[in-house]
Amino acid sequence: MALIVFSGINVKLDIIKFVIPLLIFSLAIINGFSFKEHLKSKEYMAFAFAVLFGFFNGLGSSENFNLLIGRNESEFIPLIEVAFGVISSISIIILLLLLVNTLLQKFIKISKVNWILGFSIIVICISFPMIIKQIIY
């Protein structure tokens, strides 16, 4: 977001709306196919996907940021507001997923491998229609 604000980069929102679900889909596919392998390279790949996702998510959030800039004279306060909103929403989702994971593993005795595979399938089923929607429309 800071690149858009301070550098004046213009990004087509349609491209960003395609790339974000594509990154999510790609990481879910990689997790689904390599759920039994515990490799260090897999952790680095997940980190690289997270950095790319954060970059493109920031570019996608720039549309919300541009709406806030119109109301304020300063660019710093709206930048902090949007960044705080994105970070807090992602943190809430992660905490809920960790809670569900803990409950499933403690009380229902679902193994970590089944959790990763099942959740990867759910993410694939959610992100694939988003990618198709961006291609068609």
Residue pairs with C-beta under 8 A, 6 or more apart in sequence:
1 58
1 59
1 61
1 62
1 65
1 79
1 82
1 83
2 79
3 9
3 58
3 59
4 10
4 11
4 59
4 62
4 65
4 66
5 62
5 65
5 69
5 75
5 79
6 75
11 59
11 62
13 60
13 63
14 134
16 56
16 59
16 60
17 60
17 134
18 131
18 134
18 135
19 56
20 53
20 56
20 57
20 60
21 127
21 130
21 131
21 134
22 127
22 131
23 49
23 52
23 53
23 56
24 53
24 123
24 127
25 123
25 124
25 127
25 128
25 131
26 49
27 46
27 49
27 53
28 120
28 121
28 123
28 124
28 127
29 120
29 124
30 42
30 45
30 46
30 49
31 46
31 116
31 120
32 117
32 120
32 121
32 124
34 42
35 113
35 116
35 117
35 120
36 113
57 86
58 86
61 82
61 86
64 82
64 85
65 78
65 79
65 82
68 78
68 81
68 82
69 75
69 78
71 78
72 78
97 119
101 115
104 110
104 115
105 111
105 112
105 115
110 118
